[in-house]
Amino acid sequence: MDYGKLGSTGLDISRLAVGCMTYGVPERGNHPWTLPEAESRPLIRKALDLGFIFFDTANVYSDGTSEEIVGRALRDFVRRDEVVIATKVCNRMRPGPNGAGLSRRAIMAEVDASLRRLGVDYVDLYQIHRWDRATPVEETMEALHDVVKAGKARYIGASSMSAWQFAKAQYAAERYGWTRFVTMQNHYNLLYREEEREMNPLCADQGVGLLPWSPLARGRLTRGAAEATDRIRSDVYGHSLYDATIDADRHVIQAVEMVAAARGVPMAQVALAWLLTRPGVSAPIVGASKPEHLEDAVAALSLTLSPEEIATLEAPYVPHAIAGMA
């Protein structure tokens, strides 16, 4: 494992993060492919053995059971000060008014609920999962600042929004002397590179670290374009992100397949190795439902792509409609 800093902060993280949406009670939430606790724990143990110290979850994953499973495993396997734990807030946790969003009430209630489920006194990174159009950004940023000042989070981050929204939030924090976002967890991979237009350059200019989610396009960059897994077939949200009928996307997948075959490595290693070369990327968020997924991710750190290989991987891309912000 390699290690680096979280954006421009002094916090050390593994150069890959474990995406914990995979771990949760399958009957809770809308992810029937998640792994129950007995199957999740060996993978979390494997990640720690491989040197992962950065774990990313969210309150909404499997209706809170992801936080519970990950929290129990980390308490059993490692000391709290040896890992970096991130979670998120915004999406709906219960029906009715005030059951979602980024109001002061929601943030204060949900951070405490997340800490209880994780079994910790603080999280290292507390992230807004999406933009809340119904709440003034000043209310959100002041509440997040108070979460940090109360010692419940060390840093704050954001995820998937327009660059103007992110800039507006950072401006509000700077104007009033509140805590600023140090990370942007955005939708970014070889099949979706629209973030390179505005968000990534903004973050690079401001020293904000990128934590790309879906770095393997929910498995589409790990196998031939004609292949599909049960998760791909049942992943309703994934279908809104990727369109199998786009010729250019198939050509991107074929390029990954070609480079991987020439190197004699799995496609996942090539796709991750490319992402790790991108400016500003602190740590891709890697989901793993099998031990080899974690092993391939770590192996990608040692795979150095040539300029010609990078050009081959990037050449087929065409502009896409914006996806992943809802």
C-alpha positions, 0 to 999 in steps of 0.5 A: 500500500502507498500512503499520502495526504488527504488533499492539502491537509496533514492527514495521512491516508491510504492511496485507496479507500474501501468503499463500504456501500458493499457491506450492509444487511441486504434486506435494508435499503435498495441494494440487494447485492450487499453483503451481510455481516458474516461475509463483510467482516473477512473483507474488512480484515483483508483490507486492513491486512493489505494496508488500507486505513481509509474506510468510506461509508454513509448513513444511508447505505443499507439503512444505517447497517453499513455503518454498524457492520463497519464500525463493529469490524474496525473496533474488533480488528484495529485501534481507532487511531490507526484508521481513517473513517469517513461517512456522509449525510443528506439522503433520506433516513426516514419518511416525513419532514426533516427525514433528509437534507442538510438543515442544521437539525438534520446534520446535528441529528444525523452526525450523532446517529452515525457516531452511535452506529459506528461506535466512535466518538468522532469521524475523520471526514464528514461529507455532505452526500449531495447538494440540498437545494431546499436549505440555505448553504450558510445554514449547512456550512455553519452546522458543519463548522459546529460539528467540527468544533464540537469534536465530532468530525476532524474534517468536512467534505462534499460529494457530486455537485456542480462546480458553482455550488461547491464554490458557493459553499466554500465562499460562504465558509471563508466569508464567515470564518467557518470550516471549509471542505477539504475533499470532493467525492465525485463521479469520475472514471474512464467512462465518465470524465465530465468532472475534468471540465470544471470540478477537478480544475477548481479542486486542484486550484483550491487544494481540495483532494479528489476521492472518486466514487465508482472508479471502475464504473460499477464493474463495467471497467473490469470485464468485456462490454458484453459481460454483465454480473448480477449486480450490474443487472440489478443495479437500478442506480447504475443504469442511470449512470451508464448507457450500454448503447453508447458506442464510445463507452464500448470502445473505452472498455475495449481499450482497457481490455487491450491494454490489460491483455498486453500487460497481462493484468486484470482490467481493474488494475489498468482502470485504477492505475489510470485514475491514480495518475489524474491530478488531485486524486487523493484516493479512489473509493474502491468497492470490494465484494471478493478478496481479489478486488482488494488485491487488484486495487493494491496492485494498481499502485505499482502499475505505471502506464506509459503515455501511449497507453494513457492516450489509448485509454482516453482517445475513445471518450466522448462528452456525456450527459451529466450523471451522478448528482442525484 
